[in-house]
């Protein structure tokens, strides 16, 4: 097996009434956790990396690790460029073998976002790479991108239709009240807005900022047409908390082959839970 675009995964999910989970990964261990768990549950999966993740781990390393994971478990994997903002950056990574890209032009004007996204789509489609874009702005922090709550904007349904038509994008991340990072209080999602957007387009829709959103609300979003659910912060918290606890209980520990295991186990439980919430178990 090999790295694939997310296009077929998302269309299949849309027809089946479930969502494909997209888990943010950072290194060998986090790739292992996500792919091993997805293989056990026979779930399609997207491995997402922010620009910071690719800078940290190295694009060539991540591509190599993910290709080997796909081969080992005999399953297609979509390695995804999450919240990338530069055409040149996306171009270099797609040429390195990545087949799924998100161009985040949400901080630009509507017209500038269209122009940038169209440029990325025209290039990526020549390389059989699917493209996700974002319309509206989520609050919170994703990698080095920080958006204050006052600057967060909800996605306008009519603008979404115009944006999709003008860009030819394969999927669209929409803003309906979620935010990056963990929430101080339970988010109030605009389900009516999601339903209207879904009624106006058959392009797969993406929910960012799902960490900390109640399971029932995520399931409701999927019922209303979300076909990709992004999870990042919950994975990092579970992993790091378990490693911290290990050092509290084993203060003289120094072997990463030992202290990393509790982190992986804790992260695996989050992956299991999210696959079940997305309804993607057995859909591979």
N, C-alpha and C positions, 0 to 999 in steps of 0.2 A: 504494500500500500504506500501512499505518498501524500504530500500536502495538496489540499484542494481548496477551491474557492468555497465561500459559504452559500453561494446562490442556490444550488440544488437542495442543500440542507434546509434552508429557510422556506423554500417553496413547498417542500414535503411537509414541513411543520405546519405551514399555513393550511394545507389541505387536511392534515390530520388533527388540527385543533390543539396542538401543543406548542411549546417553545423550545428552542435550542439554547442551552445555557452556555454563556461565554464567561470563562473563568480567567482572571488575570494571573499570569505566571511570571516568575522572575529568574529561575535557575533550574538546574537539573532536578532538584528535589521536588519543586512545585510542579514541574511537568510530570514527573513520575506519579505524584499523588493524583492529579487530575486525570491523566490518561488511564492509569491502572483502574481507577474507580469507574470511569466511564465505560471501560471495556467490561468490567464485571457486571455492570448494569445494562450493557448493550445500549448505551445512549450515544447519540451523536454529540459532538462537543466542539467548541471553539476555544482555542487558547489565545488569549489577548495579551498584548504587551504594549505599554505606553512608550513614548520616545525614551523616557528615562530607563525603562527596563532594557531596551535594546542597547542603549549606551553602556549600561552596567554589565550586561551579560555578553554582549557582542552579537550582532546579527548572524554572523556565520555560525557561532556556537549554537544559538537557539534554533536556527534552521536545521543544523545537523542533528541536534538532540531530538527535535520533533519528528524529523524524518525517520530516525531510528525507532522512536516510540510507535509511529504508525506501522512500521515494518514488524516490530515485535508483536503487536497486538492485532495485526492484520485488519486495521480499520483506518478509514480516511480521517484525516485531521485537518482542520482549518486553522492555520496559524495567522493571527489577525493583527493588523496595525491599529492600535486603539488610540484615539484622540491625537492623530498626527495632523500637523498644521501646515506643513511645507510640501509643495509638489516635488521639489528636488529630493527631499528626504524619502518620500514615498517611492519615487522612481528608482532610487538606489536599492531600496529593500525589495521591491518587486522584481528587479533584475537579479536579485540574489536568491529568488525562488519563492517568495511569499505571494499567496494567491488571494488574500483578503485584506482590504484596506479601508480605514475610516479617515476621511478628510474632514476635519473639524474647522469649518469656516464660520461657526456661529457667532464669533466675536466681530465679524465683518458686517457691513451693510448687507441687506438682502441681495442686491445686485452683485456685489463683490463675492458673496458666498456662492451665488449661481455660477459666476465666471470661473472661480477657483475649482469648484466641484466639477464643472463640465470639463475643464482641462484634465483633471485627474481621471475622470471616467473615460475620456477618449484615449488616454494612454493605457490605463489599466485593462480595459476591455481587449486591447490588442494582445495582452499577455494572459488572457483568461483569468483575470483577477477581478473579483467582485468588489464593489465600492459601496460603502455606507457613508452617509452624510448626516449632519445634525442641523435642525431648524428649531429655533428657540434656544434658550440658554439655561442649563441647570446650575443651581447654586452649589457652593461647596468647593472642595479641592480634588483635582484629579492630576496626579503627578505634580508638575510645577505650575499647572493652570489653576488659579484661584478666582472664583466668581462670588462676589458678595450677594447676599440674599436680595438686596435692593436692585441688583442688576440682572437677576434671573427673569427670564421671559417665557411665557407659555407659547406653545406653537399654535399659530393661526391655521385653522383647517383649510381655508381657501388658499392661503399662501403655500401650504404644503402641497396642494395639487399643482399649483403653478411651478413650484420648485422642482418637483419630480418630473413634470413634463419638460421643463427647460434643461434639465441636467441628464436625464436618463439613468439616474442613480438606481442601484439594485435594492437598497434598503434605506430607511430613514429613521434616525433617532429623534424622538419627539419629547418635548418638555410638557409634562402634565402634573408637575408637583413633586417629583423626586429630586434628590440632590446627591452629589458625590460625598463620600464619607458616611459616618454614622449620624443618626438623627438625635437631636436633643429632646424631641417629642415626636409622637406618631405623625407621619406626614399625611396630609389630606390630598388625595389624588383626585384629579378632575376626570372621572370616568366618562362623563358626558362628552367632554372634548375628545377623548380617545375614540369613543363610539362614532362621533361625527367624522373624524379624520378617516377612520376605517371605512365608513360608508362611502367616502369620496374617492378612495384609491385602493387598488389591490396590491400595491407595493408593500413588501414586508416591513413591519414597524418594529422598532427597537426600544426597549426600556433600559435606560441607564440609571445608575444609582439605586440598584435593588437591595443593596446591603442594609439590613435593618427594617425593610418594608415588611409588614405582616404578611405571612404566607397567604392568607385569604385575599388580601389586596393584590398580590402578584397573580394569583389564580384568576381573579376577576379581570385583570388586565389581559391575560392570555385569552380568556373567553371573549373579550372585546376586540381581539385581533393582534395583540403583541406576539411576535414570533421569535424574538431573541431577547434574552434577559441577561444583563451584565452583572457580575458579582466580583468584587475586588476586596473591599475593606474587611468584610467578615472573614475572609480567608486569612488575611494578614494578622488580624487580631487573634484568631484561634491558634494559628501557628506560633506566634510570638509569646502568647500567654502560656502555652504548654511548655515551651522551652524555658521560659523564666521560672516556672514552677519546678521544672527538673533541676535547675541550678540551686533553687532554694532547698530542695530535698537532697541534692548531691553537690554540695559546695566545692568539692575538690575535683569535680568532673572536668575533663579537658579533651575528650575524644568526640569529634563531631559525628562519628558513626553511631555514637550512643545518644548524645543530647539532641540530635536532629529528629530522631525517631518519634518522640512524643509530639513534636510539632507536626510532623507528617500525619500522624494518627488523628490529631485534632482537626487538621485541615480536611482530612478525608471525610470526617463526619459532616462537615459543612457541605462538601461536594455532594455527598449522598443525599442530604436533605434538599438541596437545591434542584437536583435532578428529579427528585420525586415531586417537588412543587411545580416544576416546569412540565411534568407529565411526559418526559422524554424517555423514560425507562423502557427498554425493549423496542425502541424505534430505530435502532441502527440497521 
